[in-house]
Amino acid sequence: ALEPGKNLVLDAPWELQLAKEMGTAAGQLAKKKSDGDKDSEEARYKTVRNLADAVVIFETQYKMRYGVEELPPLQILADARHVLASLKVKVKFTVHKCLRKHPALLSSSQFKARHASKFLQPYPSQVQLFKAVARPGPQLVLLRSPPDTGK
């Protein structure tokens, strides 16, 4: 459900996830100075980080899903980038200030943590192995376990 302050179900399409983050950011953009500063600087910076991660993840998932190297011009991405740029100006976001006051925000975001199980990607060596095995003709294949699995 698209309710303010609530998360979407994890299996909602990426377009909807991105739109939800844009809507959350729009709430920050709509605030006036007279409304008071109810949200802390950290909360405003979290909104910036969540939207930035949503944009990057949407781009990555689109490229993987459709097997393209370059993204076509998509209106949702143009809108998301515009909202992100406007939000950075509105909340006076700088990486330097974020690094000094809220360093934990630079490593990850709530958006990424919520969706961590959705985009576990194979290791590059696994992709390379799959491509090699999928080629036609006889081959000698030596398999090994993926790193960090202990198997």
LINNORUR-V42926 format. One record per pair of residues at least 24 apart in sequence whose C-alpha atoms are under 8 Angstrom apart, sorted by the first residue. I is the first residue (numbers start at 1). J is the second residue. Records with the same first field share a line. If there is no record, write none. Layout:
I->J  J
//
This chain:
10->114  115  118
14->58
15->58  76
17->54
18->51  54  55  58  80
19->76  80
21->47  50  51  54
22->51  80  83  84
25->51  83  84  87
26->83  87
28->87
29->86  87  90
41->91
42->102
44->91
45->91  93  98  105
46->105  109  110
48->84  87  88  93
49->105  106  108  109
50->109  110  111  112
51->80  84
52->84
53->109  111  112
54->111  112
55->80  81
//
